[in-house]
Amino acid sequence: MKISRQWLQNFFDETLPSTDILAKALTFHTFEIDGIENIDGDDILDVKITPNRGHDCLSHRGIAKELSAILKIPMTRDPFSLGFDISKKTDRVTVVVEDAALCPRYLAGYITGVRVGPSPEWLQKSLTAMGQHAINNIVDATNFVMFNLGQPLHAFDAGRLGSSAIGVRLARQGEVLKALDEKEYELGGSTLVITAADRPVGIAGIKGGMADRIDETTQNIVIEAANFNSFSVRKSSQLLKLRTDASIRFEQGLSPELAGYGMRQAAKLIVELSGGAAEGFVDVYPAPQKEKRVEISVDKVNNVLGTKLTGAEVADVFSRLSFNYKEEGGKFEVVVPFERLDIEIAEDLVEEVGRIVGYDKIPEIPLPVYAEGATVNPNFYTAERVREELAAQGYSEVYTSVFAEAGEYAVLNKVDSVRPYLRESLIPGLQAAIEKNRPNKDLLGLEEIKLFEIGTVWKEGEEKIMIGTANEKEGVSEKELQPEKASAYESLPLSTARRYQPYSRYPYIVRDIAFWTTGEVKIEEIEKHIAKEAGHLAVRVYLFDRFEKPARPDDSGRAGGEGKVSLAFRLVFQSFERTLTEAEANEAMARVHAALQAQGLDIR
């Protein structure tokens, strides 16, 4: 996420240190920095937010909180402590949520008498730093709050909605929405939508509809600050091929409590910028987020980290992170902030202590000597031995999908609707792999495709490790791996591979050439000569056939084969940039023919 240094400064009275120091602090304690750029005199940090912290740190407030804890700089203006009353109720809008699991909270605010126009310079500059275009004071205010707090919001033109009845439900098959990007999206039955008068007006957590947009004619607005199920938003985003700043945040999972803070700030800012008045709010929140408490001891922290921290030092970390806690006899009961969805168990608190103190402060302690010697897992040992044996026989290892069209076990969170079961056998995957690889024999220089797989199947009520082999001559078979105990620790051979290279996406062309020769021939030299003449488009040249006709007693030595050696080479032409033409392959082969004939070889 792009983070503005000037924006961060708004959370602090104390002047922040240089951008380099901020970047170093985040890098060594929290997140990597992908780069820094200067836009209109403002340093913008590109912060690589890890997935486990997307729920609280895809925002300036989240990064400011991290820097406050790391650098011990008090965050004097925390938006979570700023008040704006949203308890006032209104009957100007109603909300019905059909499935609270998909929408745990939906807050709607009704604001009247707004004047839509350009945003002030400070707001436009803030959004420009985020790579956003300013639209108008209402839309810009909702975007600002999203980048400030991490809570996505949306504003509807109340007059265009046609109804004060807001609904949240799954789309019906055949429903279509023209979104704000002016594209039409066909909505399936798994996509959550926002409705007015039972027609879709927005794709929940992703994008609003064009018909209810805010423009200069808008007078009254409905603000949405909601919480949507992360899996539902991610699935809809993938199906519709529509990813937005809002969907990215909802996909990470957000606290439903955050919606309240988002509504407070957005309503306050819109009233200030537009001159409107907040009529009231509707809050559908059937199961409020419960307070989370996690216990941890100083001994636990030190045992995991290998440190000798005191209770006071651990307490200091929790205070810097604004974690409320009770401490007694070296044991802490920590109240987890609502936005920190990543903290569930004691080990999560250990991680917080370690990173805030600094991993560079943790002493290096060598591991104790294991007196009993190393042990080898029987399954691993046997699989490696089988792997080496099959590789020595010319087999190549493949990994095929563990999902199947049918089986004993259905997958709860299925990858697709085509293969919703766990496989019972390796054979179907190996058969498919043989068919996919068969056309590439020439490119690989193989006479036959030989594959194997060591993988897990689920059948007869249990999980089994199987060994499957497949080749074009003998077919496909599998057997269960029988683990063998290693008599002693064996050093397994290292890979002899020297170089890896990508494959081309374009088709290849095959040409063969055969000729008679006499006497002692050096295959390698002829192969190099052919490759040189064929040019860089010849990605593979290899001998695929050799036979010899012995000379007869009355052999005159004439060309024709008696007493000669026949060599047949295969050339594979391919480009990494385009599809080759037959003419290009023919031109290369003409050069090869001429070069071989110039050496006195008799082309067959």
C-alpha positions, -999 to +999 in steps of 0.1 A: +000+000+000+011+035-007+017+055+025+022+093+025+046+107+050+027+139+052-005+120+059+012+100+087+023+132+103-013+141+110-015+114+137+014+129+157+024+161+174+060+152+174+078+156+141+084+123+125+120+113+117+133+111+081+116+089+056+147+066+055+143+060+093+106+053+089+113+028+061+141+011+082+118+009+113+090-008+093+114-031+075+131-044+107+099-047+128+069-051+106+068-049+067+092-047+038+093-015+018+091-020-020+102+016-028+100+053-020+090+080-044+084+118-041+052+133-053+048+171-051+072+172-022+057+143-003+076+111+003+054+081-006+064+047+008+052+016-010+047-007+020+043-045+014+015-054+038+016-091+046-018-110+044-020-116+082-021-078+088-043-067+059-072-063+083-056-034+102-026-021+082-041-014+048-045+021+062-026+051+073-039+047+108-026+011+110+009+021+098+009+051+121+001+028+150+030+005+141+055+034+139+042+047+172+050+014+189+083+009+171+098+044+175+081+052+209+064+083+194+030+089+210+001+089+185-017+119+198-046+120+172-060+085+169-092+084+148-105+056+169-107+080+199-124+109+179-161+111+186-191+117+163-225+107+174-240+080+152-266+068+178-293+091+164-319+069+146-337+077+114-367+063+096-356+079+063-339+046+054-344+010+064-320-020+061-328-057+058-299-082+058-309-117+046-278-136+058-258-122+087-230-146+080-223-129+047-229-094+061-223-093+099-230-056+100-246-029+078-246+007+089-266+032+068-264+070+073-288+095+058-275+130+051-296+158+036-289+191+019-255+183+005-238+205-021-217+184-044-186+201-058-148+199-060-129+187-029-106+211-010-069+211-021-057+191+009-081+162+001-073+162-036-036+161-028-041+133-003-059+111-029-034+120-056-006+106-034-026+073-033-028+072-071-065+082-071-083+108-091-104+133-072-141+130-082-162+152-059-163+161-022-187+132-013-170+104-031-135+118-022-145+118+015-154+081+014-122+072-003-102+093+021-117+074+051-109+041+034-072+050+030-072+066+065-089+039+085-090+009+062-129+008+062-144+009+026-175+030+023-200+039-005-224+068-010-257+065-029-278+093-043-309+089-021-331+105-048-320+080-074-324+049-052-361+051-057-367+036-023-355+040+013-356+002+017-320-010+015-315-048+012-285-071+013-290-105-004-275-129-029-281-120-065-307-138-085-297-156-117-299-133-147-296-100-127-273-074-143-256-043-128-240-015-147-213-005-123-195+028-118-168+017-143-196+018-169-193-019-175-222-044-171-218-074-149-239-105-149-245-115-113-246-151-103-263-167-073-231-166-052-226-128-055-238-106-026-256-075-037-270-043-022-305-035-033-330-007-033-366-015-041-353-051-046-331-041-076-293-044-074-276-010-068-241-023-058-219-054-056-213-058-019-178-049-009-166-044-045-183-016-065-214+006-066-239+010-094-239+037-121-276+045-118-273+057-082-241+076-085-233+109-068-231+140-091-237+178-090-275+173-089-274+151-057-291+166-027-295+138-002-273+108+002-272+074+019-238+063+032-229+026+035-204+014+061-207-023+062-188-055+070-189-083+044-176-119+046-141-121+032-146-154+013-178-141-003-161-109-015-130-128-028-151-153-047-173-126-063-143-106-072-127-135-090-159-145-108-166-110-120-129-103-127-133-071-108-108-061-081-110-028-063-094-010-033-126-019-014-125-056-023-088-059-015-096-048+021-127-069+026-108-100+012-084-096+041-112-098+067-121-067+086-135-062+121-172-053+120-164-028+147-144-008+121-176+000+102-187+022+131-155+042+131-156+045+094-192+059+094-183+084+122-154+098+103-171+098+069-204+114+081-184+141+100-162+148+070-191+149+045-211+173+066-180+196+069-173+195+032-208+197+018-228+217+043-253+189+047-269+176+079-268+141+093-305+130+098-296+098+115-284+062+111-295+026+110-272-001+124-280-037+117-255-056+139-271-088+153-240-104+167-215-077+179-178-087+180-169-102+213-139-089+233-109-112+230-085-118+260-053-138+257-031-149+286+007-149+284+035-152+310+070-137+309+084-172+312+065-182+280+078-152+261+114-159+272+112-196+265+099-191+230+123-162+221+153-174+240+155-140+258+158-128+293+132-100+292+117-087+324+081-082+332+085-045+329+100-049+294+071-071+282+046-046+298+063-018+279+057-035+246+020-040+253+017-004+264+034+009+232+010-012+212-020+002+232-029-032+244-049-030+277-037-057+302-037-069+337-005-082+352+001-103+383+031-124+392+047-123+358+014-133+341-005-110+317-041-110+306-042-089+275-073-074+260-068-076+222-078-044+202-108-051+181-090-045+149-062-070+156-079-101+142-045-118+139-040-122+176-057-154+189-033-173+211-003-167+234+022-173+206+007-144+187+016-121+217+051-136+218+055-126+182+044-090+190+070-088+218+097-102+196+092-079+167+087-047+187+117-054+209+136-062+177+147-096+165+182-083+164+181-081+202+174-118+205+207-136+214+220-164+193+219-197+212+232-229+196+209-258+195+217-286+220+234-317+208+210-345+201+226-375+218+205-401+201+216-392+166+195-382+136+164-402+127+149-405+093+111-406+087+104-440+071+079-426+046+104-399+035+133-424+033+113-449+012+099-422-011+134-408-017+148-442-024+120-450-049+123-416-064+160-422-071+154-457-086+127-445-110+147-415-121+176-438-128+153-458-151+145-427-171+112-417-154+103-381-148+084-371-117+051-352-120+027-337-095-009-340-105-040-325-089-053-340-057-089-331-067-111-354-087-146-355-102-157-383-078-145-398-045-152-406-009-144-372+004-160-340-008-140-307-003-158-281+018-141-251+003-138-266-032-114-251-057-140-254-086-172-271-093-157-295-118-135-316-093-150-312-058-136-344-044-102-357-031-087-383-054-089-420-048-061-429-072-031-415-090-039-432-122-063-406-138-038-378-132-010-398-147-030-408-177-038-372-184-001-363-179+009-389-205-015-374-230-003-339-224+033-348-227+031-371-257+031-343-283+064-330-267+085-361-272+104-346-301+110-314-283+123-333-253+143-357-274+126-388-259+116-421-276+088-426-251+072-407-222+079-423-188+063-406-157+059-413-120+042-397-091+045-403-053+014-388-038-015-391-014-049-406-021-080-409+001-098-442-001-113-469+020-117-444+048-080-435+051-052-415+037-026-435+018+007-427+000+009-443-034+035-448-061+022-444-096+041-451-128+031-445-164+048-451-198+035-455-233+045-492-236+034-506-203+005-484-194-004-469-160-002-486-126+000-478-089+009-494-056+009-484-020+042-472-006+055-496+020+077-475+044+111-490+052+131-481+082+166-467+074+193-488+090+215-458+093+214-422+082+220-421+045+231-390+025+208-388-004+224-377-037+222-340-047+206-329-080+230-329-109+210-302-127+231-273-139+207-249-154+169-244-156+152-225-184+116-215-193+098-232-222+083-215-252+046-209-256+048-212-294+045-245-314+076-262-328+085-277-362+103-310-366+126-319-395+147-351-400+178-356-421+196-389-428+229-396-446+255-423-453+290-420-440+320-443-438+348-450-413+350-438-377+325-410-372+322-387-342+285-382-336+291-352-313+311-333-339+284-340-366+257-329-342+275-296-334+280-290-371+243-295-379+232-273-350+256-245-361+242-245-397+206-248-385+209-216-365+196-203-332+160-214-340+171-251-338+164-257-301+173-294-302+194-316-325+198-352-316+206-386-332+175-408-333+186-437-356+218-455-366+223-486-386+252-502-405+253-524-436+284-546-438+304-545-470+300-576-494+331-593-507+326-577-541+317-544-528+328-517-552+325-490-526+298-472-546+274-450-527+242-468-519+246-482-484+268-513-486+297-509-461+282-476-450+268-462-417+234-445-418+229-417-393+195-400-389+193-367-369+161-349-357+160-311-356+134-292-336+128-256-345+111-232-321+109-195-312+103-178-278+089-148-296+065-160-323+051-189-343+076-201-369+067-206-406+074-237-427+095-215-450+119-206-421+124-243-412+129-252-449+155-224-452+174-237-422+173-273-435+186-262-469+217-248-452+222-280-433+219-301-466+244-279-484+269-281-455+267-319-452+271-324-490+301-300-490+317-325-466+311-354-490+282-370-471+256-388-491+221-375-481+195-402-482 
